């Protein structure tokens, strides 16, 4: 399926557009598995049908809050706990470790308590 085009040209990187598209497809599958129409999902989420359509098309400019409402309406809000989890952030952890003070080592001229 081709990436959705919004009314405004997007300056988002391709990886962002692809991630939005993939998320929209997964949400559409989740809705269909629950045998809900877009209109029914919109009503449950407190959104317009147009917004649900944009989410499922993967339009990158859709508000995050709207996406979270759809996840909630589908009973999938708990999956947000896995998004950008700090334990999965290897780059951030490496940067944090690099800023920690280095351990102090014994110098050659230090006295030894060994008698």
TABEL-V671118 format. One record per residue. N is the residue number from 1. SS is DSSP state (~ for helix, > for strand, _ for the rest). PSI is psi in whole degrees, -180 to 180 (none if undefined). Layout:
n:N ss:SS psi:PSI
n:N ss:SS psi:PSI
This chain:
n:1 ss:_ psi:138
n:2 ss:_ psi:155
n:3 ss:_ psi:143
n:4 ss:_ psi:146
n:5 ss:_ psi:131
n:6 ss:_ psi:176
n:7 ss:_ psi:-29
n:8 ss:_ psi:140
n:9 ss:_ psi:136
n:10 ss:_ psi:137
n:11 ss:_ psi:12
n:12 ss:_ psi:146
n:13 ss:_ psi:155
n:14 ss:~ psi:-40
n:15 ss:~ psi:-36
n:16 ss:~ psi:-45
n:17 ss:~ psi:-41
n:18 ss:~ psi:-41
n:19 ss:~ psi:-41
n:20 ss:~ psi:-43
n:21 ss:~ psi:-47
n:22 ss:~ psi:-42
n:23 ss:~ psi:-44
n:24 ss:~ psi:-43
n:25 ss:~ psi:-42
n:26 ss:~ psi:-38
n:27 ss:~ psi:-37
n:28 ss:~ psi:-41
n:29 ss:~ psi:-44
n:30 ss:~ psi:-42
n:31 ss:~ psi:-46
n:32 ss:~ psi:-37
n:33 ss:~ psi:-31
n:34 ss:_ psi:3
n:35 ss:_ psi:44
n:36 ss:_ psi:145
n:37 ss:_ psi:166
n:38 ss:~ psi:-36
n:39 ss:~ psi:-43
n:40 ss:~ psi:-41
n:41 ss:~ psi:-42
n:42 ss:~ psi:-43
n:43 ss:~ psi:-45
n:44 ss:~ psi:-38
n:45 ss:~ psi:-10
n:46 ss:_ psi:35
n:47 ss:_ psi:171
n:48 ss:_ psi:156
n:49 ss:~ psi:-36
n:50 ss:~ psi:-41
n:51 ss:~ psi:-42
n:52 ss:~ psi:-41
n:53 ss:~ psi:-45
n:54 ss:~ psi:-40
n:55 ss:~ psi:-47
n:56 ss:~ psi:-26
n:57 ss:~ psi:-14
n:58 ss:_ psi:29
n:59 ss:_ psi:119
n:60 ss:_ psi:-23
n:61 ss:_ psi:4
n:62 ss:_ psi:139
n:63 ss:_ psi:140
n:64 ss:~ psi:-40
n:65 ss:~ psi:-36
n:66 ss:~ psi:-41
n:67 ss:~ psi:-42
n:68 ss:~ psi:-38
n:69 ss:~ psi:-39
n:70 ss:~ psi:-44
n:71 ss:~ psi:-44
n:72 ss:~ psi:-45
n:73 ss:~ psi:-27
n:74 ss:_ psi:-4
n:75 ss:_ psi:24
n:76 ss:_ psi:12
n:77 ss:~ psi:-25
n:78 ss:~ psi:-23
n:79 ss:~ psi:-16
n:80 ss:~ psi:-23
n:81 ss:~ psi:-16
n:82 ss:~ psi:-11
n:83 ss:_ psi:123
n:84 ss:_ psi:38
n:85 ss:_ psi:140
n:86 ss:~ psi:-27
n:87 ss:~ psi:-17
n:88 ss:~ psi:-3
n:89 ss:_ psi:79
n:90 ss:~ psi:-40
n:91 ss:~ psi:-47
n:92 ss:~ psi:-40
n:93 ss:~ psi:-41
n:94 ss:~ psi:-42
n:95 ss:~ psi:-40
n:96 ss:~ psi:-45
n:97 ss:~ psi:-36
n:98 ss:~ psi:-23
n:99 ss:~ psi:-8
n:100 ss:_ psi:148
n:101 ss:_ psi:144
n:102 ss:_ psi:150
n:103 ss:_ psi:144
n:104 ss:_ psi:127
n:105 ss:_ psi:160
n:106 ss:_ psi:133
n:107 ss:_ psi:166
n:108 ss:_ psi:-31
n:109 ss:_ psi:3
n:110 ss:_ psi:149
n:111 ss:_ psi:150
n:112 ss:_ psi:137
n:113 ss:_ psi:7
n:114 ss:_ psi:114
n:115 ss:_ psi:none
